[in-house]
Amino acid sequence: MFVFLIFGLLIGSFLNVVIYRLPNNKSIVSPPSSCGSCGHRLGPIDLVPVLSYVFLRGRCRHCGAKFSPRYPLVEVLTGGLFSLLYWRFGFSFDFIRFAILTCILVSAAFIDIDHRIIPDKLNLFGIVSGIVFVFLPDSLSVKNALLGFVAGGGLLLLVAVISRGAMGGGDIKLFAVIGIFLGLEKTVLALFLTFLFGGIAGILLIAAKIKSRKDYIPFGPFIGIGAFIAIMWYNELIMHYLKFLN
């Protein structure tokens, strides 16, 4: 599991690049990472996940400008999620499939927090990736992936129509992506959990007067939480639900 934790930390470092550059229409490949204040190109010693931030005390080695704690947060989060996926699925086809979806979810959540959007390029990558996985061995059937796509995107589209735009287009497309990866049953659970956690958080934020009813609350993080829980614990949650009904 330690190997996959390290692998997740490295992927999290790359996701930081995606989160910063993609909504600004910049290439995620070039130019190499540099300090946003002095423009100095960052070397290997500056880019070691988490450790560079700790040892350099969150500052640029060249000009002393502060780096956001968001960077190690994304790295640790991704490392932790990859470790959970490995614990659940081992190094398997499902691990690879869900690891890619997890990367999409993490990127979408933080971009939504920062920019109030979920970029079409990210959703397009998710749709293409999901379709590729459908046609690989030991994956979902085409029918199940299509039903998940319709359930995820279609239900959120219905919410957007009824609420007259309260649900963003990026959220709708992201859940369509989730549907392709997870299929119908897990997508329905992910939808339920997303609205549950989003509703609870909204009520708490309004009650604490941090947000008002008219303020924007990013939905991307709750989509990520709901989808990841459905990935990890679908069977257990359904089993407990059925026991509750009985």
Secondary structure, DSSP 8 states (H G I E B T S, - for coil): -HHHHHHHHHHHHHHHHHHHHGGGT--SSSS--B-TTT--B--GGG-STTHHHHHTTTB-TTT--B--THHHHHHHHHHHHHHHHHHHH-SSHHHHHHHHHHHHHHHHHHHHHHHS---HHHHHHHHHHHHHHHTSTTS--HHHHHHHHHHHHHHHHHHHHHTTS-S-HHHHHHHHHHHHHHHHHHHHHHHHHHHHHHHHHHHHHHHTTSS-TTS----HHHHHHHHHHHHHHHHHHHHHHHHHH-
